[in-house]
Each structure stands twice: as C-alpha cells, then as structure tokens.
Amino acid sequence: MKQIQECLYSSFLERVKKTIKEDNEQHKHMRVDSSSLPVDPAECPTMEYYYTSHVMFLVKKTIGISIEGEVVERFVVLRHVSDTLALTLKETIYDMLSKRNLSNTSIRGQGYDGASNMSGAFNGLKTLIMNETKFAYFTHCFVHQLQLALVFVAQNHTKVNDFFDAVSRLLNIIGSSYKRRDNLRIKQANKVMEAFVEGELESGTGLNQEVGIKRPYDTRWGSHFSSLLDIKNIYSSICEVLEDLGKANSDRDRKVEAIRILRLLKSFDFVFCLRLMVDILGVTNHLNTILQRKDQDIINVMNQVSSSKKAIQEIRDVGWEPLLGNVTLFCKKHDVRIGDMEDEYYDGFSCRRGSPVNNLHHYHVDVFKAVCDMQLQELNHRFNEANTELLLCIACLCPRESFKAFDLDKLMEMATLYREEFQTEYDFQVLEVELKNYINDV
C-alpha cells in the first residue's frame, strides 16, 4: 500500500511540475507576492522566520493588442531563511525562481505582508529588486490588514511598544476568562445605569450598547481601533475588575499581574498613548475597512488613501492641543496623576543625558510628532506616487458599466511606465489607435 501511495504521489508531482513548466515557458511575466508567515510572539515564543513566494501568471488570449484571460496563481515553495535581512530575502527569492527556470527580470510586481514594516527589511528588499528590475512595482496587497502594518510600525517607538504590551497583557488577564469578562460587563452596565439616573447619558436606538473586551489574539485579524476604543470607553470598569482581581483570594501570580497591569493603566504614558492611537487609527479605520472588501473600487480606495494621509498630517500640524486637552480631562476624570509639563523629562533609567528637555517637549516632539511621522512614512512607502499612478491607470480597465472608467490618456500613461516592453517604437505609437478600436468593439 505504501509503495502504491508513493507511486501515485510521484505521478501527481511530475504532472504538476510539467504543468507549471509549461506555464513558465508560455507566460514569462509574473508578480512576486512574498510575506513572512503570521507568527505572533505571544503564540510562539521561539519565533522563526519563514518566507513564502507566489507567482501569478496571466493566461493570454490575444485579440489585437488587448488581452482577455484570467489570473492563475501558483504556490511555489515554502523556504526557511536564517534572517530577514533584505539581501538574504532577495537571494532567497532569486534562488527559488532560478531553480524553476524563472528569471528575476520578468518580475512585474511586488507585494509584502501588511504586518511587515515597509521602512525596514522589506523596504530594502523592494528597493533591491527594483534596482535590477525597474518594472517590478510595489503595490500594497489589499487582502492584508493595513491597520496591522500601522500598529506594527508605531511599535517601533518605545512608549507605544510598551503601551501595546500593556494592552496585550490586559487582554490576556481579562479577555481569556469568561468569568472576568462577565464581571466587566456587569460593572459597565451598572455605570451606564447610574449615568442614566444622573442624566449624564441620553437613551435612544443604538446608543449605549453593551461594550466588552476582546479575547487574546482577536486583534490580530480584527480591528485594533475598536479594541482601543472599547478600552477607552470602559476604562474605569476595567480598572475596577483589576482591583478586584488584585484583592481576591486567587492565584498569587495572577494577583500580582493584575496589580502590575493596573499600575500601567493608571499611568499618564498609557492614557496618552491610548488617546493618540485612537486618534490615528480612527482616521485610517475607514481605509482599512474598504481595503478588505472584495468589490472595492480602486479609484475610491486611492482617494481614501489620500484623505487618510491628509488627516494624519492635519493631526500632526494642529492636533497637539486637542489631544493634550483630551488626555488631561481623561486623567482628571479617572484620577491618573499628571506630571508638571514644565519639569525636566527623565526616562527613569538613563544615567547620562544630553541636552535636557521638559515633559512638554518630550510628549509633543519625541512621541506625538514622531509617531505621526512614522504613520505617514508607512503610508507613503505603501502608496507612493508611482504605484498610486499605476493603480489609477489599471482602474481604467474595469469592465463595470460597459467600461465606464475607460480613460485612453490614463492607459497611455500606464503604457509609458512599461515603454521598454514594446519591441519597437512603432508598436508603442500604434497602441493608442488600437485602444480606441478596442473600446469601440466592446
């Protein structure tokens, strides 16, 4: 039986290899979508780096200059790599391609995991490939969670990293227990009822709906924005649950952890980062949502990208005073100590410091502006001028409503991006006429 299974396996393997080889010979151009597998350090403490590569082929049926066909995706290989240096990743991809008789010069697109930091190794990889293959334009893969990337890059800031670490610990200690989540709901329901009685809340359809806290790892594929918004809205109830847990006759380690998390939540740093990230993720939440839709309109998406960039820039330029005011009110309401903003800032561990700065400068420049700049840089890496123009041009080929979006000028702009693909100058010049004929035919 085992020999028969091995024989069948070998037969299927050879058939698959033959099919892929025929595809490779017939369709040379490809897009390489590579990503690190979604390994969460909390789920896998001994994290290792893996690399996957997908090559997408366009099955061509030529009618004049136009192309009709479908995209066929081939899974190439899963390869372990020793590190995530840009050069190592590039060599890994090229090695995988060469062993399958594919040339790196035929790469026509790149896309990387949405949770990867485009200002780090993957940005270096993108640049290395484009230096050798200038037509390998990078475009953000819409199925990836953009919000994960924005959170990921924000965590490069120490304070924001500490903040999300505290959030993760909070979700672990409360979100992992049905009993503690129920206790949280009851406390929050009582607070809502008290607010009704005192006239602090209005009743109405959809208002004051039950708010809870997510379970651990829910935020990996869910919305970080909604999680942080929930924490902000039920902050006092969360603190009460942690206080109860710290006083309960329960496991000692759990009690100590609850007290530690409560101290973190009651710090100015936590409140400041909470309000900051709610503001930033709030203005990009709609973009993150529409990117997940299967029927998204590319033009609408790119307009939303532009709006999100402008919104973050506006927060950076004029959002400091409103943010500091909201943080101050929140701290006073929940008895969180606010230090004197004019006092000299001290990080708590540095023995030697350079030019001293006060707390106001630190939170305004070193945290607020720095995090805003990180977000803008990430969006600009993923949606730069070149790939934005390319996507807007591609949108002109959308067949909806009898090719309503067809724009001859835009398509000629796209052809210019790939001008060297045309064998002769005549082929390029005649393209405009053939495109006109095509749209008239369809």
VMD Tcl script that draws the C-alpha trace (Angstrom):
set ca {
  {0.00 0.00 0.00}
  {2.80 2.41 0.91}
  {4.56 1.78 -2.42}
  {1.32 2.46 -4.31}
  {0.84 5.73 -2.40}
  {4.40 6.81 -3.17}
  {3.91 5.93 -6.83}
  {0.70 7.98 -7.02}
  {2.36 10.87 -5.20}
  {5.30 10.79 -7.62}
  {2.96 10.71 -10.59}
  {0.92 13.68 -9.39}
  {4.10 15.60 -8.55}
  {5.53 15.12 -12.03}
  {2.22 16.18 -13.60}
  {2.14 19.36 -11.51}
  {5.78 20.13 -12.35}
  {5.05 19.63 -16.05}
  {2.04 21.96 -15.92}
  {3.99 24.67 -14.10}
  {6.90 24.30 -16.52}
  {4.55 24.76 -19.48}
  {3.12 27.86 -17.81}
  {6.62 29.19 -17.23}
  {7.56 28.70 -20.88}
  {4.35 30.25 -22.20}
  {3.89 33.15 -19.75}
  {7.09 34.81 -18.63}
  {5.81 37.86 -16.77}
  {4.90 37.45 -13.12}
  {4.24 39.13 -9.83}
  {6.06 38.01 -6.70}
  {3.99 38.33 -3.53}
  {6.16 37.41 -0.59}
  {5.34 37.59 3.09}
  {6.54 36.46 6.47}
  {4.12 33.96 7.94}
  {1.85 35.45 10.64}
  {3.70 34.27 13.72}
  {2.67 36.05 16.91}
  {5.40 36.13 19.61}
  {2.70 35.59 22.23}
  {1.60 32.41 20.45}
  {5.07 31.22 19.51}
  {7.86 32.42 21.85}
  {10.52 30.61 19.80}
  {9.68 32.56 16.67}
  {11.39 31.53 13.47}
  {11.29 33.36 10.16}
  {9.77 31.77 7.10}
  {9.30 33.06 3.63}
  {6.66 32.31 1.03}
  {6.55 33.30 -2.60}
  {3.62 33.37 -5.02}
  {3.97 33.81 -8.75}
  {0.91 34.98 -10.66}
  {0.55 34.32 -14.40}
  {-1.82 35.95 -16.85}
  {-3.29 33.42 -19.29}
  {-3.32 35.33 -22.56}
  {-5.73 35.17 -25.44}
  {-4.71 37.90 -27.84}
  {-7.29 39.83 -29.83}
  {-5.29 42.55 -31.49}
  {-3.48 44.45 -28.76}
  {-5.95 43.61 -25.97}
  {-5.71 40.70 -23.63}
  {-8.52 38.58 -22.27}
  {-7.85 35.90 -19.69}
  {-7.68 35.01 -16.07}
  {-5.10 35.16 -13.32}
  {-3.67 31.78 -12.34}
  {-1.83 31.65 -9.01}
  {0.84 29.03 -8.40}
  {2.23 28.35 -4.94}
  {5.96 27.96 -5.46}
  {7.69 26.95 -2.24}
  {7.98 27.46 1.50}
  {11.56 28.26 2.42}
  {13.20 28.75 5.80}
  {15.63 31.65 5.97}
  {18.24 32.35 8.62}
  {17.36 36.03 8.97}
  {15.23 38.76 7.44}
  {17.97 40.96 6.05}
  {16.94 42.47 2.72}
  {19.85 40.86 0.86}
  {19.06 37.42 2.29}
  {15.40 37.72 1.28}
  {16.32 38.81 -2.24}
  {18.77 35.94 -2.67}
  {16.13 33.51 -1.40}
  {13.55 34.73 -3.93}
  {16.02 34.68 -6.83}
  {17.18 31.18 -5.89}
  {13.58 29.92 -5.81}
  {12.90 31.46 -9.21}
  {16.10 30.24 -10.89}
  {15.51 26.65 -9.77}
  {12.19 26.81 -11.61}
  {13.61 28.37 -14.77}
  {12.12 31.78 -13.95}
  {14.07 34.99 -14.46}
  {14.01 37.85 -11.99}
  {13.91 40.24 -14.98}
  {10.35 39.06 -15.65}
  {9.03 40.22 -12.28}
  {6.34 42.83 -12.84}
  {5.09 43.39 -9.31}
  {5.89 43.05 -5.61}
  {3.69 42.80 -2.54}
  {4.52 42.06 1.08}
  {2.64 41.11 4.22}
  {0.60 44.00 5.60}
  {2.05 43.45 9.06}
  {5.59 43.95 7.84}
  {7.37 47.22 8.40}
  {7.98 48.77 4.99}
  {10.60 51.09 6.45}
  {12.68 48.07 7.46}
  {13.97 44.94 5.72}
  {11.06 44.62 3.30}
  {11.50 48.17 2.09}
  {15.14 47.33 1.46}
  {14.08 44.20 -0.42}
  {11.67 46.21 -2.56}
  {14.46 48.64 -3.46}
  {16.98 45.88 -4.25}
  {14.57 44.18 -6.66}
  {13.58 47.44 -8.35}
  {17.24 48.37 -8.82}
  {17.60 45.27 -11.01}
  {14.07 45.10 -12.43}
  {12.59 48.58 -12.69}
  {9.17 47.29 -13.78}
  {8.70 45.35 -10.52}
  {6.45 48.00 -8.98}
  {5.42 47.51 -5.37}
  {1.70 47.67 -4.60}
  {0.04 47.09 -1.25}
  {-1.82 43.78 -1.28}
  {-5.42 44.72 -0.48}
  {-6.19 41.47 1.36}
  {-3.59 42.35 4.00}
  {-4.70 44.29 7.06}
  {-3.29 47.79 6.68}
  {-4.09 48.51 10.32}
  {-1.71 45.74 11.39}
  {1.08 47.48 9.48}
  {0.32 50.85 11.06}
  {0.30 49.34 14.55}
  {3.46 47.39 13.75}
  {5.38 50.50 12.69}
  {4.08 52.53 15.64}
  {5.52 49.89 17.96}
  {8.99 50.93 16.84}
  {8.51 53.77 19.31}
  {9.39 52.56 22.82}
  {6.44 54.21 24.55}
  {3.93 52.88 22.01}
  {5.52 49.44 22.19}
  {5.16 49.46 25.99}
  {1.56 50.60 25.57}
  {0.59 47.72 23.25}
  {2.43 45.30 25.53}
  {0.20 46.50 28.38}
  {-2.89 46.12 26.16}
  {-1.84 42.56 25.29}
  {-1.38 41.70 28.97}
  {-4.74 43.26 29.76}
  {-6.47 41.13 27.11}
  {-4.71 38.05 28.45}
  {-5.77 38.52 32.05}
  {-9.38 39.67 31.46}
  {-10.22 38.60 27.92}
  {-9.14 34.99 28.46}
  {-11.66 34.42 31.28}
  {-15.44 34.24 30.73}
  {-15.97 34.99 34.41}
  {-13.85 38.15 34.36}
  {-15.41 39.32 31.08}
  {-18.88 38.85 32.61}
  {-17.78 40.77 35.70}
  {-16.60 43.58 33.43}
  {-19.94 43.70 31.59}
  {-21.87 43.87 34.86}
  {-19.74 46.72 36.21}
  {-20.07 48.65 32.95}
  {-23.85 48.07 32.83}
  {-24.16 49.43 36.37}
  {-22.16 52.53 35.42}
  {-24.37 53.13 32.39}
  {-27.49 52.82 34.56}
  {-26.06 55.26 37.11}
  {-25.29 57.73 34.32}
  {-28.89 57.45 33.07}
  {-30.24 58.18 36.53}
  {-27.97 61.22 36.90}
  {-28.88 62.47 33.43}
  {-25.35 62.15 32.03}
  {-26.46 59.88 29.16}
  {-29.30 60.03 26.66}
  {-31.33 56.99 25.68}
  {-32.10 56.08 22.10}
  {-31.86 53.34 19.50}
  {-28.26 52.18 19.10}
  {-26.99 54.32 21.96}
  {-25.07 52.91 24.94}
  {-24.87 49.39 23.55}
  {-23.06 46.79 25.63}
  {-19.29 47.12 25.33}
  {-16.89 44.37 26.30}
  {-13.25 43.49 25.90}
  {-11.83 41.20 23.24}
  {-10.22 37.86 23.83}
  {-6.44 37.43 23.33}
  {-5.33 37.38 19.66}
  {-8.72 38.69 18.44}
  {-6.97 41.92 17.47}
  {-4.57 40.13 15.16}
  {-7.18 39.81 12.41}
  {-9.75 42.15 13.94}
  {-9.66 45.87 14.48}
  {-7.11 47.37 16.86}
  {-9.08 50.59 16.62}
  {-12.28 49.05 18.03}
  {-10.29 47.31 20.79}
  {-8.64 50.56 21.91}
  {-11.94 52.40 21.64}
  {-13.54 49.81 23.94}
  {-10.71 50.20 26.47}
  {-11.16 53.98 26.43}
  {-14.93 53.74 26.85}
  {-14.92 51.24 29.73}
  {-11.59 52.27 31.28}
  {-12.97 52.74 34.81}
  {-14.76 49.37 34.77}
  {-11.56 47.65 33.61}
  {-9.64 49.25 36.48}
  {-12.27 48.03 38.97}
  {-12.04 44.46 37.66}
  {-8.25 44.57 38.00}
  {-8.60 45.95 41.55}
  {-10.98 43.11 42.46}
  {-8.61 40.57 40.97}
  {-5.69 42.05 42.91}
  {-7.61 41.68 46.19}
  {-9.15 38.26 45.51}
  {-8.00 35.04 47.15}
  {-6.83 33.62 43.87}
  {-3.62 32.53 42.22}
  {-0.73 34.68 43.50}
  {0.84 35.18 40.08}
  {-2.49 36.33 38.65}
  {-2.98 38.78 41.52}
  {0.50 40.25 41.05}
  {-0.03 40.54 37.29}
  {-3.38 42.30 37.81}
  {-1.77 44.85 40.14}
  {1.07 45.47 37.68}
  {-1.32 45.98 34.77}
  {-3.46 48.32 36.88}
  {-0.39 50.44 37.64}
  {0.34 50.63 33.92}
  {-3.24 51.63 33.09}
  {-3.16 54.32 35.78}
  {-0.06 55.94 34.27}
  {0.00 59.12 32.18}
  {2.00 57.33 29.48}
  {-0.73 54.71 28.98}
  {-3.52 57.28 28.77}
  {-1.51 59.48 26.41}
  {-0.72 56.60 24.03}
  {-4.31 55.33 24.24}
  {-5.77 58.66 23.13}
  {-3.05 59.15 20.50}
  {-3.52 55.74 18.87}
  {-7.32 56.04 18.97}
  {-7.00 59.32 17.05}
  {-4.52 57.96 14.49}
  {-6.18 54.59 13.90}
  {-9.54 56.33 13.82}
  {-8.69 58.38 10.72}
  {-7.33 55.29 8.90}
  {-10.03 52.86 10.04}
  {-12.30 53.50 7.04}
  {-9.39 52.95 4.65}
  {-8.52 49.70 6.42}
  {-12.17 48.58 6.11}
  {-12.63 49.31 2.40}
  {-9.32 47.62 1.57}
  {-10.83 44.37 2.88}
  {-13.84 44.48 0.56}
  {-13.75 42.16 -2.42}
  {-15.67 44.65 -4.56}
  {-13.63 47.73 -3.67}
  {-13.29 50.45 -6.29}
  {-9.60 51.24 -6.85}
  {-10.24 54.92 -7.52}
  {-12.26 55.20 -4.30}
  {-9.50 53.39 -2.39}
  {-6.78 55.71 -3.68}
  {-8.91 58.76 -2.85}
  {-9.30 57.38 0.67}
  {-5.53 56.83 0.90}
  {-5.01 60.48 0.04}
  {-7.63 61.54 2.60}
  {-6.00 59.40 5.31}
  {-2.58 60.92 4.64}
  {-4.04 64.43 4.84}
  {-5.90 63.55 8.06}
  {-2.74 62.27 9.78}
  {-0.82 65.32 8.57}
  {-3.58 67.52 9.99}
  {-3.37 65.71 13.34}
  {0.39 66.32 13.35}
  {0.03 70.00 12.45}
  {-2.92 71.10 14.59}
  {-3.88 68.09 16.69}
  {-1.50 68.51 19.61}
  {-3.54 70.95 21.71}
  {-6.83 68.99 21.35}
  {-5.02 65.74 22.18}
  {-3.33 67.15 25.28}
  {-6.64 68.64 26.39}
  {-8.45 65.29 25.99}
  {-5.66 63.44 27.82}
  {-5.77 65.95 30.69}
  {-9.56 65.68 31.06}
  {-9.38 61.87 30.93}
  {-6.66 61.77 33.60}
  {-8.58 64.10 35.92}
  {-11.78 62.10 35.48}
  {-10.06 58.80 36.32}
  {-7.59 60.05 38.96}
  {-4.49 59.49 36.87}
  {-1.52 61.58 38.00}
  {-0.39 64.28 35.57}
  {3.19 65.48 35.92}
  {4.21 69.10 35.50}
  {4.80 69.60 31.78}
  {7.48 72.21 32.51}
  {9.57 69.81 34.60}
  {12.66 68.27 33.05}
  {11.86 64.92 31.42}
  {13.61 61.87 32.82}
  {13.12 58.44 31.28}
  {13.78 56.65 34.56}
  {16.96 54.79 33.71}
  {19.43 56.99 31.79}
  {22.45 57.92 33.90}
  {23.82 60.34 31.33}
  {21.64 62.65 29.33}
  {22.30 65.13 26.56}
  {20.55 68.47 26.32}
  {17.70 68.34 28.87}
  {14.13 68.72 27.61}
  {10.96 69.25 29.58}
  {7.98 66.89 29.63}
  {6.03 69.07 27.21}
  {8.76 68.87 24.57}
  {9.16 65.12 25.08}
  {5.48 64.23 24.64}
  {4.92 66.76 21.87}
  {8.02 66.20 19.75}
  {9.56 62.88 20.80}
  {6.27 60.98 20.99}
  {3.36 62.75 19.28}
  {5.15 64.07 16.19}
  {7.44 61.03 15.95}
  {4.52 58.57 15.86}
  {2.61 60.70 13.33}
  {5.72 60.80 11.12}
  {6.04 57.00 11.35}
  {2.46 56.56 10.16}
  {2.89 58.99 7.28}
  {6.13 57.33 6.23}
  {4.49 53.89 6.25}
  {1.57 55.07 4.12}
  {3.95 56.82 1.72}
  {6.03 53.64 1.37}
  {2.95 51.55 0.61}
  {1.17 54.10 -1.55}
  {3.83 56.21 -3.23}
  {3.38 58.38 -6.31}
  {4.48 55.67 -8.76}
  {2.29 52.80 -7.58}
  {-0.65 55.14 -6.95}
  {-0.49 56.30 -10.56}
  {-0.18 52.68 -11.72}
  {-3.27 51.60 -9.76}
  {-5.30 54.55 -11.05}
  {-4.32 53.60 -14.60}
  {-5.25 49.96 -14.05}
  {-8.64 51.07 -12.72}
  {-9.41 52.35 -16.23}
  {-9.64 48.73 -17.39}
  {-12.52 47.96 -15.03}
  {-15.32 46.40 -17.16}
  {-18.16 47.59 -14.90}
  {-20.98 49.53 -16.53}
  {-19.66 48.89 -20.04}
  {-16.15 50.13 -19.26}
  {-17.40 53.41 -17.83}
  {-13.99 54.07 -16.23}
  {-12.11 53.65 -19.54}
  {-9.65 56.53 -19.96}
  {-7.39 56.48 -23.00}
  {-4.95 59.05 -21.63}
  {-4.51 57.10 -18.38}
  {-3.89 53.86 -20.28}
  {-1.24 55.55 -22.40}
  {0.38 56.77 -19.18}
  {0.47 53.16 -17.98}
  {1.98 52.04 -21.28}
  {4.69 54.68 -20.81}
  {5.62 53.06 -17.48}
  {6.36 49.85 -19.43}
  {7.69 51.50 -22.60}
  {10.68 49.17 -22.87}
  {8.30 46.21 -23.11}
  {7.42 47.27 -26.65}
  {9.73 45.73 -29.23}
  {9.66 48.80 -31.49}
  {8.66 52.45 -31.24}
  {6.03 51.76 -33.89}
  {4.30 49.24 -31.57}
  {4.06 51.89 -28.88}
  {2.77 54.59 -31.20}
  {0.08 52.38 -32.73}
  {-1.20 51.38 -29.27}
  {-3.39 54.48 -28.93}
  {-5.27 53.66 -32.14}
  {-5.74 50.04 -31.15}
  {-7.05 51.03 -27.71}
  {-9.64 53.26 -29.39}
  {-10.67 50.38 -31.63}
  {-10.89 48.07 -28.62}
  {-13.24 50.27 -26.60}
  {-15.44 50.76 -29.67}
  {-15.62 46.99 -30.18}
  {-16.64 46.21 -26.61}
}
mol new
graphics top color blue
foreach p $ca { graphics top sphere $p radius 0.5 }
foreach p [lrange $ca 0 end-1] q [lrange $ca 1 end] { graphics top cylinder $p $q radius 0.2 }
display resetview
